[in-house]
Amino acid sequence: MSELWVERHRPATVGDIKGQRAVVDRLKAYANNR
């Protein structure tokens, strides 16, 4: 049985990403250096 995947939450900002502190820090550093 296959079910459709439904996206229920998309963070509006990088700071809204939960549980991925290292990834968030790296993304913010990357964005600030561009």
HELIX and SHEET records of a PDB file:
HELIX    1   1 VAL A   14  ASP A   16  5                                   3    
HELIX    2   2 ARG A   21  ASN A   32  1                                  12    
END                                                                             
